Amino acid sequence: MPVKNRFAELQDEITVWRRDLHENPEILFETHRTSALVADRLKEFGCDEIVTGIGRTGVVGVIKGKSDTSGKVIGLRADMDALPIHEQTGLEYKSKTDGAMHACGHDGHTAMLLGAAKYLSETRNFDGTVVVIFQPAEEGGGGGREMCEDGMMDRWGIQEVYGMHNWPGKPVGSFSIRSGAFFAATDQFDITFEGRGGHAAKPHETVDTTVMASQAVLALQTIASRNADPIDQVVVSVTSFETSSKAFNVIPQRVHLKGTVRTMSTEMRDLAETRIRDICAGIAGTFGGSVDVTYHRGYPVMVNHEEQTEFAAEVAKSVSGACEEAPLVMGGEDFAFMLEERPGAYILVGNGDSAAVHHPEYNFNDDAIPAGCSWWAEIVERRMPAA
């Protein structure tokens, strides 16, 4: 296929960009170097318009086709930010920044979309307009939401939007996708139990928050086992348990719990929040203490649109020969905000036998570059065929 051949030719160049990004990771909205590099590359490619500062540090590039009789505008999105993880790969191009690394492959996503942008700028073999979207702060900052709130979709008249993520454990360059709910809504909770601290030798004179909080950790698991419909998905994870005292002989005055809730529907999301509040209030009342529950709603469920998903899968088949149905993913993805504003689809591309994402030994597989770039380019050329 001509597109794949061109990206095979470009692979070494794109790999150089990717490894430079890997060496210089930036977290959340602090993607200043990355954003500048992206903008410089888009300028070199001859993009028709380049705008920085969308969603704080996001970058948008506009590429017009040879013609525009269709009036179609398609958005292609890649995320740019790294994670606060200390890299342990030992690579010669490992992170130069202590405590930060590209442990989720956003360096690869950015490089692949840059490669597609270079090709599309060279050929212009489509009828319409492409908007390439480089987003900061996917890893918990909600950069996708901020780009949308800055009016990105309306400003450039984006009609459909497509995203991609690498996936360890799948053969390099293979694809998988699913229609409908795909990635989970991801919420966070802070729970503080307040009691009456005291000496460990006199527990009868205290209101023991450690006992309260311990009961809560176990009781919260009944949301999944006894409140949720068994065919629905909900994961409640208490990930931090911190007492106000660290002494051996002191019953603490308060205990602070933190954790996450992951769901695949609005109804389950509402149920989980209600039950967390009710369970904690009941436990605190039973033991004579009090509780404060703060529930923060994070990324919504990421929902692929049916028509665009079928199209994305057909494009993937043309690139790699097949496209499997992906499983539900209980992780979050803030491309969800863009899919709430416009129809589109999100696909997974295989990263081979690598460490899992968010692991200090993870590395993006550069052999996936031709397939990923080809998918981007084919999305454009097939959805907006040249007049």
N, C-alpha and C positions, 0 to 999 in steps of 0.2 A: 504494500500500500504506500503511495507517495508520501503521505504525511509521516508514517513510521520511518521511512527511509531518511527524510529530512531530519527527524529528531535523533536518529542514530548518528547522523553527521554532527549534530549540535550537542550530543551528549557530553563530550569532554568539556566544552565551554560551560554548559549548564552545571556540570559537576563542580567546576571551579567556583562558580557563584555559590552553590550550595555549601561547599566546605568553608568558604569565607564566612558565610552566615553562621555556620556551626561554631566556628572559632570565636565569634563575637555575639553571643546570645544577649538578648535584652528582654526584660520581664514586663508583663502587663502593658501599660501605655508608654513605657520608657523606650519605645522602639525608634529612637531618634536616628541612630546610625543606619539601622535597617531600612527605615522609611526613606532616608536620603538616598541610600544605594538603589532602592527600587525606583524612586523618581528619576535618578540619573540614568538608569538603564532604559526606562520607558522613553526618556528624551532621546537617547541614542537610537532607539528603534524607530523613532519618528512618529510616535503617537500623536494624534490630532489635538488632544487636550490632556493635561496632567494637573491634578489638583491635590494638594497636600492639606493636612489638618482636618480631614473629615473624621469625626469620631476621635478628636484630639490629635492622634498621630497616624491616622489611616491615610492611604494613598489611593487615588482613583485615576485610571487612565482610560481614554476613549480612543477607539480605533474604528474608523469608518471603512465600510466595504467599498468595492469598485462602483457599486450602485446602491440606491436606497429606495427602490420602488415598493418594497414590502413595508417600510416604516417600522420594522421590528428592531427591538433593542434587547439584547441578552446580557446579563451580568454573570461574570465568573469570579468566584471568591476564593482567596487563600488567606490563611492566618499566618501572622509573622512572629508572635511572641514565644519566648522560651519559658522554662520552669525554674523555680528556686531549688534546684537539685545540684549537688556536687558531682560532676562527671567522673566516672570510673571506667572509661572505655580504654584508656591508654593509647588512643589514636594520635597520630602525629598532628592532626588538625583538631585536637580536642579543645574544649572551651578554654579561653584565656581569662575568663572571669570566674573567680572562686564563688561557689554557691549558685551558679546559674549555668544551665545547659539546655540544649535543644533535645529534650528527652521525649518529645512527642512527634517529632518529624515536621514541625512547622517550617524549618529551614528547607526541607524537601518540597513542601507544598508551595512555598514562595518561589523557589527556583523553578519548579515545573510551570507555574503560571507565568513567570517571566519568559521561559522558553516558548510557551504558547503565544505570548504577546509578541515576541520577536518574529515568530513565523507568520502570525496574522498580519503584522505590520508590513512584512515583506511581500506577502502574496495578495492580500485584500480580496481573496477569492470568495466573497460572500456578498449578499444583498441585504444591507442593514447596518447596524452599529453594535459593536462589542464594548462593554464596560468592564474592565478588569479591576477587581476590588481587592486591595491588600489591607487586611484588618489587623489591628492590634488587640491585645487583651482578650483572647479567647479563653485563656486559662483562669477563669474566675472573675475577670473584670467586666465582662459584658460589652466588649468592644463592638460586637455586631449590633447590639441594641443602640449604642451611641451613634454609630454611623447611620442607622435608620432614623434616629431622632434628629440628626442633622439634616434630614431631608434628602438623603442620597437617592432613594428610589424615584421620587418625583422630579428631582433636579435633572436627572439624566433620562427620565422616562423609561426606566428599566421595566420590562414586561415579564421576564422570567429570570430566575437566578439558579446557578448550579454550583455545588461545592464538592470537595473531595478530601478524603483522609486516607493515609496509608494504614495498613493493617498487618501487624506481625502475625506469623503463623499461616498466612495464606501464600500460595506460590507467587513469586515475584511477577508483577505485571498482570496478574489475574484480577477479576473484578467481582464484587457482589453488592447487591442493593436490595431494598425492600420498600414496598409502597406503604403509606400510612405511618402510624407511629413507629419510630425507628430508634431514636435516642431518648433517654428518660428526662423528665423534669427533675431538677436537682435543687433541693431546698436544704437549709441549714437551721439548726436550733441551738439555742443557749438556754440552759435550765439551771437556775440557782435555788437550791434548797436552803432555807434558813431555819435554824433550831436554837438550842441553848447549849453552848459548849460547856465543858467541864473536865474533871479529872477522870481518867479511865478507871480508877478504882471505885468511882461513885456514879455508875451509869444511870442509876435511878433518879439522880438529881439533874440529869441532862435531857434534852430532846435531841436524839442522836441523828444527825444529818447523814452520816455514813450509812446507817441502816436504811434511811429513807431513800437515798440515792441508789443504793444497791437494789432495793426492791424495784425502783423505777427502771433500772437497766434491764431487768428481767421482764417486767410487766410490759415494757414498750414492744417487746417481741410478739406479744399477743395481738398487736395490730395486724400483723401478717397472718398469724396462725388462727385467730378467732374473730377478727372483724372484717377482714378483706375477703371478697369472693375468691375462692381458690384459683379461678382461671385468670384473675387480674394480677398485676405485678405491683409489689411494693417492697422496698428494702429500707428498713430503719436500722441505722448503725450508730451506736454510741461510740465515739472515737476518742473521747478525752474525759477523764474522771479526776478532778483536782480538789483536794480538801484545803481548807483555810489554815490548817495546822499540819506541820510535818513531824511533830514530836511523837515518840512512841506512847506516851502516857497522857495524851490530850485527845478528848473527843471534840471534833471540830465544830465551830459555830455554823459553818456553811460548807456546802459542797457545790461545785460547778461542773456541770456536764455539757459536752458539746457533741454534735453529731450531724448526720445527714439523712435526708429522706429522698428516695428515688421512686418515682411513679411514672405510669404510662398513660394516665388519663386525668382530666380535671376533677372528676368525681372522686377518684382515689386520692388525689392530692388534698382535696378538701377534707375527706374522711381522716386521713393521716394527721393533719394538723389539729382537727377537733379532738381526736382521741389522745394525742400527746398532751394537750392541755388538760383534758378531763382526767386522764390517768394520773398525771403528776399532782393535780389539785386533790384528787382523792387520796393519794398516798400521803401527801403532806398533812391533810386533815386527819387522817387515821392516826398518825404519830404525834400530832400536836404541834406541827411546825407550819411553815408557809413556803410558798414556791413562786418564783417568777419565771415565766416561759416567754422567751423571745423567739418568734418563728419568722425566718427570712425566706421569702420566695425568690429563688434564683432563676436559672434558665427554665423556660417552659419545655414541654414535650416537643421534640423535633419531629415534624410530620412531613413526610414526602408526599407530594401530590401525584395522583394516579397517572395522569396522562404523561407528565414530565418524567416520571419514574420509568414508565414503559419505554419512552424515547431514549432516556439515558442508558437503559439496559441494552437496547438495540445498538446504540453507538459502541458500548463496551464490547459487545459480541463482535462487532466489525473490527475492533482493535485487537482483541486477544482470542477471539474464537468462541468465547463462552462468557456467561455472566450468571453466577449463582444467586439464589435468594439468601440474603444475609439474615442472621439471627437478630432478635431484639438486643439492644445494647443498653445496659442500665447506667452507663456513664452519660454525662451531659455534653451538650454541644450548642454553642450560642449561635450557630447558623440558623437555629430555630427561629430567632427574631426576624431574620430575612425571609424565611419561609412563611412567617405569619403575614408579611406584607405583600409577598408576590408568590405565585406558583413556581415550583422548581423541584429540584431533587438533589440528594447528597449520596455519593457513591464511595465505596471502599476499594482501594487498590492494594494488592498484595505486596508485603514488604519482606517476604521470605522468612527464613528461620532466624529471626532476630530476637533480642530481649523484648519484653513487653514495653509498651509505651509507659512513660512515667517511671521507668527504671533507670538507675544510674549507669547501666551498661548498654542502654538502647542506642541504636544508630540507624538513621535512615539509609535505606539501600539504594545506592545510585543507579543500580540496574533497573529500577522501576521508572526512571525518568522518561524513556521513550514512550512507554505505555501511557503514563499519566499525561504527558504533553499531548500525545496523539488524541486522547479522549477529549481534552479541552478543545483542541482545534476542530475535531470532528463534530462536536456539539454545535459549534458555530456554523461550519460549512454545510452540515446536513439540515440544521434548523432554519438557516437563512441561505439557501442555495443561490449561487450567482445567477443573476437575471440573464 
